[in-house]
Amino acid sequence: MKRGRERSRPMASILDEVSRLIDQGYKEVTLLGQNVNSYHDKTTITNTEEGSAITVMALDLETPALVDDDSGSAERQRGRDSKEAYDHTPGFTNMYRLRGGDGARMVHLLDSVTRLPGAEELRVRFTSPHPKDFPLALLQLIAERPQLCNQLHLPAQSGSDRILERMRRGYTVEAYLELVERARATIPGVTFSSDFIAGFCGETEADHLATLDLIRTVGYDQAFLFAYSLRDRTHAAHKMEDDVPEEVKKRRLQEMIETWRSDTTCRNEQNERDFVPSFGVPGAKIVPGRLHLVLVEGAAKRPLRSAAGVEQAALTGRTDTNKRILFTDQPVELLEASAWGLGGSSGMFTQGAQLNPGDYAVVRVTGVAGHTLRGEPLAKTTLGEWSHARHLSEWAMA
């Protein structure tokens, strides 16, 4: 079935729901919607006449609680006059009429969510977006706010310009790759996931090989891969022929899966397990394995086996970049901030703390199994402390 026109919930209702979840003790929320970053609440007026702060007024509703912010040019750039035209990703077009005029956009919604009382320790994700709606202002906000996860879902669907045009995606591979590079230049440590379709109407072997090349070029940490199947009441169903044989679709899909798995495993080996930070501090301890901030989700289904063959109870969680990681369930010790070349007080971590679901843990990667990481917990911390540390040293870069 066709989804019909996009509709956006009033921002005040979303903020109210997130506030309730914060009060109930939730540590992570996902803003969910089809083309979620196309969000446009026309019942909310945005105004920036009072300087760099984003002031939001919901019509016939109470004003959401926001605070003034003088954080600089990026904050000022995010300000949107209520009459400004629709701001989309450079190099991308929209098959529908551009949506200018009054209203709050995705950048306003995310800004407001991160400013809610108690949201300092709330991890925020959003899915499923469309690549056309990632203006620079949105990328800058993700980079600046520690609550916004450094992982972007950028559905490409194909690596062939010819197929992208037949799909009416509104961009070329060149424009897509420019978005990827813009995101990497703006958001330190950002990772990507994507969607791809094998065997779309009229897809040739050359088109398929171009898709494999795009998968390798970008380096996705997650990918959702499917063989094309015709859907009624779609443009393809009305105008095109489903002319790629099923056995060819299956073969191309399997090649996409193998390409992604091989690439992911190789990159994880290089960028996770073999990572050696350099603190630039004389006598600082140099350890292999990238450090991640992990939100503990609970007990793992299976224990971890040590190098000596001893089984140990394990916990599971996800990194800021949305990678699954398994790590040993053990009390974490006091780690002086100064021992890592970070400066600051020794109260950054909790001594002898047991990690529980909902806690933030600093975990060092010790092994890789495909796209799943294995690690050792080092400390219990907070989102705020981690954000402070990552700005002082390379060790905290995800």
Contacts in CASP RR format, 6 or more apart in sequence:
PFRMAT RR
TARGET T0000
AUTHOR 0000-0000-0000
METHOD contacts of the structure
MODEL  1
MKRGRERSRPMASILDEVSRLIDQGYKEVTLLGQNVNSYHDKTTITNTEE
GSAITVMALDLETPALVDDDSGSAERQRGRDSKEAYDHTPGFTNMYRLRG
GDGARMVHLLDSVTRLPGAEELRVRFTSPHPKDFPLALLQLIAERPQLCN
QLHLPAQSGSDRILERMRRGYTVEAYLELVERARATIPGVTFSSDFIAGF
CGETEADHLATLDLIRTVGYDQAFLFAYSLRDRTHAAHKMEDDVPEEVKK
RRLQEMIETWRSDTTCRNEQNERDFVPSFGVPGAKIVPGRLHLVLVEGAA
KRPLRSAAGVEQAALTGRTDTNKRILFTDQPVELLEASAWGLGGSSGMFT
QGAQLNPGDYAVVRVTGVAGHTLRGEPLAKTTLGEWSHARHLSEWAMA
1 232 0 8 1.000
1 233 0 8 1.000
2 233 0 8 1.000
2 234 0 8 1.000
3 34 0 8 1.000
6 34 0 8 1.000
6 35 0 8 1.000
6 38 0 8 1.000
6 40 0 8 1.000
8 39 0 8 1.000
8 40 0 8 1.000
8 41 0 8 1.000
8 42 0 8 1.000
9 41 0 8 1.000
10 41 0 8 1.000
10 43 0 8 1.000
10 44 0 8 1.000
10 58 0 8 1.000
10 61 0 8 1.000
11 41 0 8 1.000
11 43 0 8 1.000
11 44 0 8 1.000
11 56 0 8 1.000
11 58 0 8 1.000
11 64 0 8 1.000
11 104 0 8 1.000
11 108 0 8 1.000
11 109 0 8 1.000
11 112 0 8 1.000
12 44 0 8 1.000
12 58 0 8 1.000
12 61 0 8 1.000
12 62 0 8 1.000
12 64 0 8 1.000
14 31 0 8 1.000
14 109 0 8 1.000
14 113 0 8 1.000
15 64 0 8 1.000
15 112 0 8 1.000
15 113 0 8 1.000
15 116 0 8 1.000
18 29 0 8 1.000
18 113 0 8 1.000
18 116 0 8 1.000
18 119 0 8 1.000
18 122 0 8 1.000
19 116 0 8 1.000
19 117 0 8 1.000
21 29 0 8 1.000
22 116 0 8 1.000
22 117 0 8 1.000
22 118 0 8 1.000
22 119 0 8 1.000
22 122 0 8 1.000
26 122 0 8 1.000
27 121 0 8 1.000
27 122 0 8 1.000
27 123 0 8 1.000
27 295 0 8 1.000
27 358 0 8 1.000
27 360 0 8 1.000
28 122 0 8 1.000
28 123 0 8 1.000
28 124 0 8 1.000
28 125 0 8 1.000
28 295 0 8 1.000
29 113 0 8 1.000
29 122 0 8 1.000
29 123 0 8 1.000
29 124 0 8 1.000
29 125 0 8 1.000
30 124 0 8 1.000
30 125 0 8 1.000
30 126 0 8 1.000
30 127 0 8 1.000
31 109 0 8 1.000
31 110 0 8 1.000
31 113 0 8 1.000
31 124 0 8 1.000
31 125 0 8 1.000
31 126 0 8 1.000
31 127 0 8 1.000
32 126 0 8 1.000
32 127 0 8 1.000
32 128 0 8 1.000
33 127 0 8 1.000
33 128 0 8 1.000
34 128 0 8 1.000
35 128 0 8 1.000
35 129 0 8 1.000
35 130 0 8 1.000
35 133 0 8 1.000
36 106 0 8 1.000
36 126 0 8 1.000
36 127 0 8 1.000
36 128 0 8 1.000
36 129 0 8 1.000
37 106 0 8 1.000
37 126 0 8 1.000
37 129 0 8 1.000
37 130 0 8 1.000
37 133 0 8 1.000
37 134 0 8 1.000
37 138 0 8 1.000
38 99 0 8 1.000
38 106 0 8 1.000
38 129 0 8 1.000
38 130 0 8 1.000
38 132 0 8 1.000
38 133 0 8 1.000
39 104 0 8 1.000
39 105 0 8 1.000
39 106 0 8 1.000
39 109 0 8 1.000
40 86 0 8 1.000
40 99 0 8 1.000
40 103 0 8 1.000
40 104 0 8 1.000
40 105 0 8 1.000
41 103 0 8 1.000
41 104 0 8 1.000
41 109 0 8 1.000
42 101 0 8 1.000
42 102 0 8 1.000
42 103 0 8 1.000
43 58 0 8 1.000
43 59 0 8 1.000
43 60 0 8 1.000
43 61 0 8 1.000
43 103 0 8 1.000
44 56 0 8 1.000
44 57 0 8 1.000
44 58 0 8 1.000
44 59 0 8 1.000
44 103 0 8 1.000
44 104 0 8 1.000
44 108 0 8 1.000
45 56 0 8 1.000
45 57 0 8 1.000
45 58 0 8 1.000
45 59 0 8 1.000
45 82 0 8 1.000
45 102 0 8 1.000
45 103 0 8 1.000
45 104 0 8 1.000
46 54 0 8 1.000
46 55 0 8 1.000
46 56 0 8 1.000
46 79 0 8 1.000
46 80 0 8 1.000
46 81 0 8 1.000
46 82 0 8 1.000
46 103 0 8 1.000
46 104 0 8 1.000
46 105 0 8 1.000
46 108 0 8 1.000
47 55 0 8 1.000
47 56 0 8 1.000
47 57 0 8 1.000
47 81 0 8 1.000
47 82 0 8 1.000
48 54 0 8 1.000
48 55 0 8 1.000
48 76 0 8 1.000
48 79 0 8 1.000
48 80 0 8 1.000
48 81 0 8 1.000
49 55 0 8 1.000
50 68 0 8 1.000
51 76 0 8 1.000
52 69 0 8 1.000
52 70 0 8 1.000
52 71 0 8 1.000
52 72 0 8 1.000
52 75 0 8 1.000
52 76 0 8 1.000
52 79 0 8 1.000
53 66 0 8 1.000
53 67 0 8 1.000
53 68 0 8 1.000
53 69 0 8 1.000
53 70 0 8 1.000
53 75 0 8 1.000
54 66 0 8 1.000
54 69 0 8 1.000
54 75 0 8 1.000
54 78 0 8 1.000
54 79 0 8 1.000
54 80 0 8 1.000
54 108 0 8 1.000
54 111 0 8 1.000
54 112 0 8 1.000
55 66 0 8 1.000
56 63 0 8 1.000
56 64 0 8 1.000
56 66 0 8 1.000
56 104 0 8 1.000
56 108 0 8 1.000
56 112 0 8 1.000
57 63 0 8 1.000
58 64 0 8 1.000
64 112 0 8 1.000
64 116 0 8 1.000
65 115 0 8 1.000
65 116 0 8 1.000
65 117 0 8 1.000
66 112 0 8 1.000
66 115 0 8 1.000
67 115 0 8 1.000
69 75 0 8 1.000
71 144 0 8 1.000
74 137 0 8 1.000
74 140 0 8 1.000
74 141 0 8 1.000
74 143 0 8 1.000
74 144 0 8 1.000
75 144 0 8 1.000
77 136 0 8 1.000
77 137 0 8 1.000
77 140 0 8 1.000
78 107 0 8 1.000
78 111 0 8 1.000
78 137 0 8 1.000
78 140 0 8 1.000
78 141 0 8 1.000
79 137 0 8 1.000
80 87 0 8 1.000
80 105 0 8 1.000
80 107 0 8 1.000
80 108 0 8 1.000
82 101 0 8 1.000
82 102 0 8 1.000
82 103 0 8 1.000
83 101 0 8 1.000
83 102 0 8 1.000
84 100 0 8 1.000
84 101 0 8 1.000
85 98 0 8 1.000
85 100 0 8 1.000
85 101 0 8 1.000
86 94 0 8 1.000
86 98 0 8 1.000
86 99 0 8 1.000
86 100 0 8 1.000
86 101 0 8 1.000
87 105 0 8 1.000
87 135 0 8 1.000
87 137 0 8 1.000
88 94 0 8 1.000
88 98 0 8 1.000
88 132 0 8 1.000
88 133 0 8 1.000
88 135 0 8 1.000
89 131 0 8 1.000
89 132 0 8 1.000
89 133 0 8 1.000
89 134 0 8 1.000
89 135 0 8 1.000
89 171 0 8 1.000
89 175 0 8 1.000
89 179 0 8 1.000
90 135 0 8 1.000
90 136 0 8 1.000
90 175 0 8 1.000
90 178 0 8 1.000
90 179 0 8 1.000
90 182 0 8 1.000
91 171 0 8 1.000
91 175 0 8 1.000
91 178 0 8 1.000
92 131 0 8 1.000
92 132 0 8 1.000
92 170 0 8 1.000
92 171 0 8 1.000
92 175 0 8 1.000
92 179 0 8 1.000
93 132 0 8 1.000
93 170 0 8 1.000
93 171 0 8 1.000
94 132 0 8 1.000
94 170 0 8 1.000
95 168 0 8 1.000
95 170 0 8 1.000
104 112 0 8 1.000
106 126 0 8 1.000
106 133 0 8 1.000
106 138 0 8 1.000
107 135 0 8 1.000
107 137 0 8 1.000
107 138 0 8 1.000
107 141 0 8 1.000
110 124 0 8 1.000
110 126 0 8 1.000
110 138 0 8 1.000
110 141 0 8 1.000
110 142 0 8 1.000
110 145 0 8 1.000
110 148 0 8 1.000
111 141 0 8 1.000
111 145 0 8 1.000
113 119 0 8 1.000
113 122 0 8 1.000
113 124 0 8 1.000
113 147 0 8 1.000
114 122 0 8 1.000
114 124 0 8 1.000
114 145 0 8 1.000
114 147 0 8 1.000
114 148 0 8 1.000
116 122 0 8 1.000
119 147 0 8 1.000
120 147 0 8 1.000
120 383 0 8 1.000
120 384 0 8 1.000
121 360 0 8 1.000
121 382 0 8 1.000
121 383 0 8 1.000
121 384 0 8 1.000
122 147 0 8 1.000
122 383 0 8 1.000
123 147 0 8 1.000
123 149 0 8 1.000
123 295 0 8 1.000
123 320 0 8 1.000
123 383 0 8 1.000
124 147 0 8 1.000
124 148 0 8 1.000
124 149 0 8 1.000
125 149 0 8 1.000
125 151 0 8 1.000
125 322 0 8 1.000
127 153 0 8 1.000
128 153 0 8 1.000
128 155 0 8 1.000
129 152 0 8 1.000
129 153 0 8 1.000
129 154 0 8 1.000
129 155 0 8 1.000
130 155 0 8 1.000
131 154 0 8 1.000
131 155 0 8 1.000
131 156 0 8 1.000
131 171 0 8 1.000
131 176 0 8 1.000
131 179 0 8 1.000
132 170 0 8 1.000
132 171 0 8 1.000
134 152 0 8 1.000
134 154 0 8 1.000
134 179 0 8 1.000
134 183 0 8 1.000
136 182 0 8 1.000
136 186 0 8 1.000
139 182 0 8 1.000
139 183 0 8 1.000
139 186 0 8 1.000
139 187 0 8 1.000
140 186 0 8 1.000
141 148 0 8 1.000
142 148 0 8 1.000
142 149 0 8 1.000
142 150 0 8 1.000
142 152 0 8 1.000
142 186 0 8 1.000
142 187 0 8 1.000
142 190 0 8 1.000
143 150 0 8 1.000
143 186 0 8 1.000
143 187 0 8 1.000
143 188 0 8 1.000
146 383 0 8 1.000
146 384 0 8 1.000
146 386 0 8 1.000
146 387 0 8 1.000
147 383 0 8 1.000
149 320 0 8 1.000
149 321 0 8 1.000
149 322 0 8 1.000
150 187 0 8 1.000
150 188 0 8 1.000
150 189 0 8 1.000
150 190 0 8 1.000
150 191 0 8 1.000
150 320 0 8 1.000
150 321 0 8 1.000
150 398 0 8 1.000
151 190 0 8 1.000
151 191 0 8 1.000
151 192 0 8 1.000
151 193 0 8 1.000
151 221 0 8 1.000
151 320 0 8 1.000
151 321 0 8 1.000
151 322 0 8 1.000
152 183 0 8 1.000
152 187 0 8 1.000
152 190 0 8 1.000
152 191 0 8 1.000
152 192 0 8 1.000
152 193 0 8 1.000
153 192 0 8 1.000
153 193 0 8 1.000
153 194 0 8 1.000
154 176 0 8 1.000
154 179 0 8 1.000
154 180 0 8 1.000
154 183 0 8 1.000
154 192 0 8 1.000
154 193 0 8 1.000
154 194 0 8 1.000
155 194 0 8 1.000
155 195 0 8 1.000
156 176 0 8 1.000
156 194 0 8 1.000
156 195 0 8 1.000
156 196 0 8 1.000
156 214 0 8 1.000
156 218 0 8 1.000
157 163 0 8 1.000
157 164 0 8 1.000
157 167 0 8 1.000
157 169 0 8 1.000
157 195 0 8 1.000
157 196 0 8 1.000
157 197 0 8 1.000
157 200 0 8 1.000
158 164 0 8 1.000
158 167 0 8 1.000
158 169 0 8 1.000
158 196 0 8 1.000
158 197 0 8 1.000
158 200 0 8 1.000
158 203 0 8 1.000
158 207 0 8 1.000
158 210 0 8 1.000
158 211 0 8 1.000
158 214 0 8 1.000
159 173 0 8 1.000
159 207 0 8 1.000
159 210 0 8 1.000
159 211 0 8 1.000
159 213 0 8 1.000
159 214 0 8 1.000
160 173 0 8 1.000
160 203 0 8 1.000
160 206 0 8 1.000
160 207 0 8 1.000
160 208 0 8 1.000
160 210 0 8 1.000
160 211 0 8 1.000
161 172 0 8 1.000
161 173 0 8 1.000
162 207 0 8 1.000
163 200 0 8 1.000
163 202 0 8 1.000
163 203 0 8 1.000
163 207 0 8 1.000
163 211 0 8 1.000
164 170 0 8 1.000
164 171 0 8 1.000
164 172 0 8 1.000
164 173 0 8 1.000
166 200 0 8 1.000
166 201 0 8 1.000
166 202 0 8 1.000
166 236 0 8 1.000
166 240 0 8 1.000
167 200 0 8 1.000
167 236 0 8 1.000
168 235 0 8 1.000
173 210 0 8 1.000
173 214 0 8 1.000
176 214 0 8 1.000
177 214 0 8 1.000
177 217 0 8 1.000
177 218 0 8 1.000
180 192 0 8 1.000
180 218 0 8 1.000
183 190 0 8 1.000
183 192 0 8 1.000
184 190 0 8 1.000
188 397 0 8 1.000
189 321 0 8 1.000
189 397 0 8 1.000
189 398 0 8 1.000
190 321 0 8 1.000
191 221 0 8 1.000
191 321 0 8 1.000
191 322 0 8 1.000
191 323 0 8 1.000
191 398 0 8 1.000
192 218 0 8 1.000
192 219 0 8 1.000
192 220 0 8 1.000
192 221 0 8 1.000
193 220 0 8 1.000
193 221 0 8 1.000
193 222 0 8 1.000
193 223 0 8 1.000
193 224 0 8 1.000
193 322 0 8 1.000
194 215 0 8 1.000
194 218 0 8 1.000
194 220 0 8 1.000
194 222 0 8 1.000
194 223 0 8 1.000
194 224 0 8 1.000
195 223 0 8 1.000
195 224 0 8 1.000
195 225 0 8 1.000
195 226 0 8 1.000
196 211 0 8 1.000
196 215 0 8 1.000
196 223 0 8 1.000
196 224 0 8 1.000
196 225 0 8 1.000
196 226 0 8 1.000
196 256 0 8 1.000
197 226 0 8 1.000
197 227 0 8 1.000
197 228 0 8 1.000
198 208 0 8 1.000
198 211 0 8 1.000
198 225 0 8 1.000
198 226 0 8 1.000
198 227 0 8 1.000
198 228 0 8 1.000
198 249 0 8 1.000
198 252 0 8 1.000
198 253 0 8 1.000
198 256 0 8 1.000
199 208 0 8 1.000
199 227 0 8 1.000
199 228 0 8 1.000
199 244 0 8 1.000
199 248 0 8 1.000
199 249 0 8 1.000
199 252 0 8 1.000
199 253 0 8 1.000
200 228 0 8 1.000
200 236 0 8 1.000
200 244 0 8 1.000
201 228 0 8 1.000
201 236 0 8 1.000
201 240 0 8 1.000
201 241 0 8 1.000
201 242 0 8 1.000
201 243 0 8 1.000
201 244 0 8 1.000
202 240 0 8 1.000
202 241 0 8 1.000
202 243 0 8 1.000
202 244 0 8 1.000
203 228 0 8 1.000
203 244 0 8 1.000
203 252 0 8 1.000
208 252 0 8 1.000
208 255 0 8 1.000
211 256 0 8 1.000
212 255 0 8 1.000
212 256 0 8 1.000
212 259 0 8 1.000
215 223 0 8 1.000
215 256 0 8 1.000
215 259 0 8 1.000
215 260 0 8 1.000
215 263 0 8 1.000
216 259 0 8 1.000
216 263 0 8 1.000
219 263 0 8 1.000
219 264 0 8 1.000
219 267 0 8 1.000
220 260 0 8 1.000
220 263 0 8 1.000
220 264 0 8 1.000
221 264 0 8 1.000
221 267 0 8 1.000
221 321 0 8 1.000
221 322 0 8 1.000
221 323 0 8 1.000
221 371 0 8 1.000
222 322 0 8 1.000
222 371 0 8 1.000
223 256 0 8 1.000
223 260 0 8 1.000
225 253 0 8 1.000
225 256 0 8 1.000
225 257 0 8 1.000
225 260 0 8 1.000
226 253 0 8 1.000
227 246 0 8 1.000
227 249 0 8 1.000
227 250 0 8 1.000
227 252 0 8 1.000
227 253 0 8 1.000
228 242 0 8 1.000
228 244 0 8 1.000
228 249 0 8 1.000
230 236 0 8 1.000
230 237 0 8 1.000
230 242 0 8 1.000
231 237 0 8 1.000
236 242 0 8 1.000
261 370 0 8 1.000
261 371 0 8 1.000
264 370 0 8 1.000
264 371 0 8 1.000
265 368 0 8 1.000
265 370 0 8 1.000
265 371 0 8 1.000
268 368 0 8 1.000
268 370 0 8 1.000
268 371 0 8 1.000
268 373 0 8 1.000
269 368 0 8 1.000
271 290 0 8 1.000
272 289 0 8 1.000
272 290 0 8 1.000
272 365 0 8 1.000
272 367 0 8 1.000
272 368 0 8 1.000
272 373 0 8 1.000
273 288 0 8 1.000
273 289 0 8 1.000
273 290 0 8 1.000
273 365 0 8 1.000
273 366 0 8 1.000
273 367 0 8 1.000
273 368 0 8 1.000
274 288 0 8 1.000
274 289 0 8 1.000
275 288 0 8 1.000
275 289 0 8 1.000
275 290 0 8 1.000
275 365 0 8 1.000
276 286 0 8 1.000
276 287 0 8 1.000
276 288 0 8 1.000
276 289 0 8 1.000
277 286 0 8 1.000
277 287 0 8 1.000
277 290 0 8 1.000
277 291 0 8 1.000
277 393 0 8 1.000
277 394 0 8 1.000
277 395 0 8 1.000
278 286 0 8 1.000
278 394 0 8 1.000
279 286 0 8 1.000
279 340 0 8 1.000
279 341 0 8 1.000
279 393 0 8 1.000
279 394 0 8 1.000
279 395 0 8 1.000
280 341 0 8 1.000
281 341 0 8 1.000
284 339 0 8 1.000
284 340 0 8 1.000
284 341 0 8 1.000
285 339 0 8 1.000
285 340 0 8 1.000
287 364 0 8 1.000
289 364 0 8 1.000
289 365 0 8 1.000
289 366 0 8 1.000
290 364 0 8 1.000
290 365 0 8 1.000
290 397 0 8 1.000
290 398 0 8 1.000
291 362 0 8 1.000
291 363 0 8 1.000
291 364 0 8 1.000
291 365 0 8 1.000
291 378 0 8 1.000
291 395 0 8 1.000
291 396 0 8 1.000
292 319 0 8 1.000
292 320 0 8 1.000
292 321 0 8 1.000
292 323 0 8 1.000
292 325 0 8 1.000
292 362 0 8 1.000
292 363 0 8 1.000
292 365 0 8 1.000
292 373 0 8 1.000
292 398 0 8 1.000
293 319 0 8 1.000
293 320 0 8 1.000
293 360 0 8 1.000
293 361 0 8 1.000
293 362 0 8 1.000
293 363 0 8 1.000
293 381 0 8 1.000
293 383 0 8 1.000
293 386 0 8 1.000
293 396 0 8 1.000
293 398 0 8 1.000
294 317 0 8 1.000
294 318 0 8 1.000
294 319 0 8 1.000
294 325 0 8 1.000
294 327 0 8 1.000
294 360 0 8 1.000
294 361 0 8 1.000
294 362 0 8 1.000
294 363 0 8 1.000
294 377 0 8 1.000
295 317 0 8 1.000
295 318 0 8 1.000
295 358 0 8 1.000
295 359 0 8 1.000
295 360 0 8 1.000
296 315 0 8 1.000
296 316 0 8 1.000
296 317 0 8 1.000
296 355 0 8 1.000
296 356 0 8 1.000
296 357 0 8 1.000
296 358 0 8 1.000
296 359 0 8 1.000
296 360 0 8 1.000
296 361 0 8 1.000
297 315 0 8 1.000
297 316 0 8 1.000
297 317 0 8 1.000
297 318 0 8 1.000
297 357 0 8 1.000
297 358 0 8 1.000
298 315 0 8 1.000
298 316 0 8 1.000
298 317 0 8 1.000
298 356 0 8 1.000
298 357 0 8 1.000
299 313 0 8 1.000
299 314 0 8 1.000
299 315 0 8 1.000
299 316 0 8 1.000
299 329 0 8 1.000
300 313 0 8 1.000
300 314 0 8 1.000
300 315 0 8 1.000
300 316 0 8 1.000
300 326 0 8 1.000
301 316 0 8 1.000
302 314 0 8 1.000
303 311 0 8 1.000
303 312 0 8 1.000
303 313 0 8 1.000
303 314 0 8 1.000
304 311 0 8 1.000
304 312 0 8 1.000
304 314 0 8 1.000
304 326 0 8 1.000
304 327 0 8 1.000
304 328 0 8 1.000
304 374 0 8 1.000
305 311 0 8 1.000
305 312 0 8 1.000
306 312 0 8 1.000
312 328 0 8 1.000
312 329 0 8 1.000
312 330 0 8 1.000
313 328 0 8 1.000
313 329 0 8 1.000
314 326 0 8 1.000
314 327 0 8 1.000
314 328 0 8 1.000
314 329 0 8 1.000
315 326 0 8 1.000
315 327 0 8 1.000
315 328 0 8 1.000
315 329 0 8 1.000
315 355 0 8 1.000
315 377 0 8 1.000
316 324 0 8 1.000
316 325 0 8 1.000
316 326 0 8 1.000
316 327 0 8 1.000
317 324 0 8 1.000
317 325 0 8 1.000
317 326 0 8 1.000
318 324 0 8 1.000
318 325 0 8 1.000
319 325 0 8 1.000
319 363 0 8 1.000
319 373 0 8 1.000
319 398 0 8 1.000
320 398 0 8 1.000
321 398 0 8 1.000
323 371 0 8 1.000
323 372 0 8 1.000
323 373 0 8 1.000
324 371 0 8 1.000
324 372 0 8 1.000
324 373 0 8 1.000
325 363 0 8 1.000
325 365 0 8 1.000
325 372 0 8 1.000
325 373 0 8 1.000
325 374 0 8 1.000
325 375 0 8 1.000
326 372 0 8 1.000
326 373 0 8 1.000
326 374 0 8 1.000
326 375 0 8 1.000
327 361 0 8 1.000
327 363 0 8 1.000
327 374 0 8 1.000
327 375 0 8 1.000
327 376 0 8 1.000
327 377 0 8 1.000
328 375 0 8 1.000
328 376 0 8 1.000
328 377 0 8 1.000
329 355 0 8 1.000
330 377 0 8 1.000
331 352 0 8 1.000
331 353 0 8 1.000
331 354 0 8 1.000
332 349 0 8 1.000
332 350 0 8 1.000
332 352 0 8 1.000
332 353 0 8 1.000
332 355 0 8 1.000
332 361 0 8 1.000
332 377 0 8 1.000
332 378 0 8 1.000
332 379 0 8 1.000
332 380 0 8 1.000
333 351 0 8 1.000
333 352 0 8 1.000
333 378 0 8 1.000
333 379 0 8 1.000
334 346 0 8 1.000
334 349 0 8 1.000
334 350 0 8 1.000
334 351 0 8 1.000
334 352 0 8 1.000
335 348 0 8 1.000
335 349 0 8 1.000
335 362 0 8 1.000
335 378 0 8 1.000
335 379 0 8 1.000
336 346 0 8 1.000
337 343 0 8 1.000
337 344 0 8 1.000
337 345 0 8 1.000
337 346 0 8 1.000
337 347 0 8 1.000
337 348 0 8 1.000
337 349 0 8 1.000
337 389 0 8 1.000
338 344 0 8 1.000
338 346 0 8 1.000
340 389 0 8 1.000
340 393 0 8 1.000
340 395 0 8 1.000
341 392 0 8 1.000
341 393 0 8 1.000
342 348 0 8 1.000
342 389 0 8 1.000
342 392 0 8 1.000
342 393 0 8 1.000
342 395 0 8 1.000
343 392 0 8 1.000
348 379 0 8 1.000
348 381 0 8 1.000
348 385 0 8 1.000
348 389 0 8 1.000
349 362 0 8 1.000
349 379 0 8 1.000
349 380 0 8 1.000
349 381 0 8 1.000
349 385 0 8 1.000
350 379 0 8 1.000
350 380 0 8 1.000
353 359 0 8 1.000
353 380 0 8 1.000
355 361 0 8 1.000
355 377 0 8 1.000
355 380 0 8 1.000
359 380 0 8 1.000
360 380 0 8 1.000
360 381 0 8 1.000
360 382 0 8 1.000
360 383 0 8 1.000
360 386 0 8 1.000
361 377 0 8 1.000
361 378 0 8 1.000
361 379 0 8 1.000
361 380 0 8 1.000
361 381 0 8 1.000
362 377 0 8 1.000
362 378 0 8 1.000
362 379 0 8 1.000
362 380 0 8 1.000
362 381 0 8 1.000
362 386 0 8 1.000
363 375 0 8 1.000
363 376 0 8 1.000
363 377 0 8 1.000
363 378 0 8 1.000
364 375 0 8 1.000
364 376 0 8 1.000
364 378 0 8 1.000
365 373 0 8 1.000
365 374 0 8 1.000
365 375 0 8 1.000
366 374 0 8 1.000
366 375 0 8 1.000
366 376 0 8 1.000
367 373 0 8 1.000
367 374 0 8 1.000
367 375 0 8 1.000
368 374 0 8 1.000
386 396 0 8 1.000
389 395 0 8 1.000
389 396 0 8 1.000
390 396 0 8 1.000
390 397 0 8 1.000
END
